[in-house]
Amino acid sequence: MPGKPSYKTKAIVIGRVNFGEADRVVRFLTPEHGKLAAVAKGVRRIKSRFGGHLELFGEVELMLTEGRNLDTITSARLIWYPNQIASNYDRLGMAFLIAKAVDRLTEPDHPAAALYAMVREALAALDSGAAGALFELWFKLRLLETLGYRPELGSCMICAQNSPEARYSFSTERGGIVCASDSSPLDVPMSALQIKFWRLLCDYPYVTISHIDDAAALAQQTLYLCDGFYEHHLGSQFRPTLTGESA
């Protein structure tokens, strides 16, 4: 009988869970196939040929064979690994946040080249020392932008007013800014500077954002609004946390 089709892809490890006596199911983000789960057979044995190549947050080159339920990893080669993340508790928590958010908000078999590039950029920024509310807010807004969930930050969600003199609030329920005439008591005032800052976070790489004056303070002031948006529209909060092997 002919062998099952094989294919090759780059991937970032976003999760893994033990399976059977020595195997492990590993979850990846790939440019061509989106989210992907595959079995690494024998990976938990001391002499496994996959040893060190399938660590969480690493970028790998994979060869896989298609299976009925799960594909099987036939080879794995580590391309890049963010070695500095593990030495800092806060950065490690942020790396788990990235993996968890991507895992929950993406589907298999959907090409994700832009998302892959953004996640790779985020992990590299963490590896270079990024941390705190500024990085967290940047990642969360960039993720929303990349996945098509970007909040409306250009004009009022109700009347479409876009005036430098207008006063705006952020409406979690409506998913963007609303002018003073259309705001409700639950909406939170958002200054013109904060709105402009969020637009920049959605559109620019972290290395650019990190050089903005008062960026850390602006992020600290408004991160909770982003968390509220996630909770209301995506069904769950996404907080930095250490979640172990099954991230």
N, C-alpha and C positions, 0 to 999 in steps of 0.2 A: 504494500500500500504506500502511496506517496506520503511524504511528511506533511505536517500541517504548515500553513504559511507562517513565515517569520518576517519580522520587521525591525527596524532600527530607529531609535529616537533619542534626543536629549531629554533630560527630565530633572526636576527638583523634587527631592523627597519631602513630602508634607505629612506623612503619617505611617505608622506600621503597627502591626499587632501579631503576637505569636499565634502559630497555627500548627496543630499537631505536635509531634515530639520534637522536631528539629526545624520545621519550616517557619516562614513568616510571610504574612500578606503585607505588602508595601504599597502605599498610595503615593502617587506622583502627580505633579503638574507638568504637562508637556505642551510644546508649541502646536503640534499638529493634531493631537487627540484630546486636548483638554485634560480633565482629570482621568487618571488611569490607575487601576488596582491590578497587581500581579503577584504571583507566588514566587518567592525565592526559596527554592528547595534546599534543605540542609544548611541554611545560612547560620543557624545557631550552633552548629558543630564547630569545634575548635579549628579544624583544618579546612573549613569552608573556603572555596575559591572566591566567595563574595565578601570575605572578611574585610571590614573597613571601607567598603565601596558603597554601602547602602545606609549611611548614617543620616539621621534627620538633618534637613536643611542643606545637604550637599547637592551639588549639580553633577549628574552622572550621564554617561553615554550607555544606553541599554540596547541589548538585542533580546527580543522576546519571540516566543512561539504562541500563536493563538490557541486558546483552549475553549472548551464548551462553556464553562462558567467564568473561569479566571484564566488570563494569559499567564505563561510561565517565563520567568527571566532565565535566559540561557547564558548571558554574559553581562557584566556590569563593570564599568571603568570610571572611577572618580575623576572628574575634570577639575572641580574647584570646591573648596570647603571653607566656610567662614570660621576659622579657628579661634578668633578672638571672642566670639559670642559666648562661648561656654564659660569664660573666665569672669563674666559679669552677670549677676543674678537678674538685674533689670533688663538687660539686653536679651538674655535668654528668654525671659518672660515675653518680650516683644516678638521674638522669633516664633514662639509657640502661638502667639496671637495671629501672626501672619499665616502660619500653617492652618490654624483652625478656621480662620475667616475664609481662606481660599477653598478649603475642603467643603465648608458648608454652603458657600455661595456659588459654586460651579457645578456643572454637570459633565458626565462622561461624553466622549465622542463629539465635543464641540471645540473646534480649533480655537486656540487661545494664545496666539503669538504675542499680542500686546500685553496681556496679563502676565505671561511668562517673563517678558522683559522687565515689567514693573516689579514683580516679585524678586527677580534676580537683583535689580537695582536696590530694592529695600534691604535685602539681606547683606549686600555689599556695604550699604550705608551703616547698618548695625555693626558690621565687622570693622568698620573704620572709626567707630566710636559714637555714632548717633544714638540718642537715648532721650527719654523724658517725653513730656506732653507734646513738644513740637514734632518729634518723629511720629508719635502715635497719631496725632491729628493729620499730619501729612499723609501717612499711609492709608488711614481710613478714608479720607477724601479722594485720594488717588485711586483707591480700589473702587469707590462708588463711580468715579468718572470712567474708569476702564470698563466696568461692567454695565454701564448705561443707567446708573441710578443717581447720577449727579443731582444735588439739590438745585433748585432754581435760584440763582444769585444775580440775575441781570435786571429783573423788573418784578413788580408786584404780581403775585400769583393770581390775583383777582381782577385787577383793572389794568394790568400791564404798564403801570406808571414807572417811568425810569427817569428820575430827576435828581440832580446833585443836591437840591435843596430839600428833597422829601425825607421824612423820617421813616425808618423801616424797623420791622420786628421779624424774628425768625419764627415761622410756624411749623412745628414738628408735624402736626397733623396734615397740613397742606403740602409739606415737602419743599419749602423755600421761603423767600422773604415776602412780606406783605407790607403795604404802606399803612400809615397811621389810621387812615379812614377805614381800612378793611381789616385791621387787626382785631383779635379777640383778647379777653383778659388772660388767656393761657399762653399767648405768644410772648416771646422774650425780645426786648429791644436789642437791636444789633446796629452798631455804629457803622458809618460809611467806611471807616478804616478796617473794621473787622470783616465787613463784606468783601472789600477789596482783597484782604489777606486770604480769605477762603478761596477766592477766585484764583489767586496765585498758587495756592496749595494744590488745587485741582489740576493746574496746567503745567507746572514746572517740576523738574527733578529736585530731589532733596538737597543736593549740593548748592543749588541756586537759592532755595528757600532758607537754608541755614545762614545766609549772609544778610538777611533782611533785618533791619534795626527793630528791636523789641519783638522779634518773632516768637521767642520763648514765652514772653508775657502774654501776647495775643493768643497763643495756643492754649495757655493755661486758663485764660478767661473763657474760652469758647469750646473747649473739648467736650464739655458735658452736653452741649447742644448737638454735637455730632453723635454722641452716644445715644441721645434721645431719638435721633433720626433712625439710627440702626435698630433700636428696640421697637420703634413704632412700625417701621416699614419692612423690616427684614425678620422680625419675629424673635430676636434674641439679642442680648447684649454681648459685645465682644470686648473683653477686658484682658489685659496682659496677665498671663498665669502660666504656671509650670504644670503641665498635664501628663507628663510621662510618655511611655512608649506608644500609647494609643491616641496621640494627639490628632 
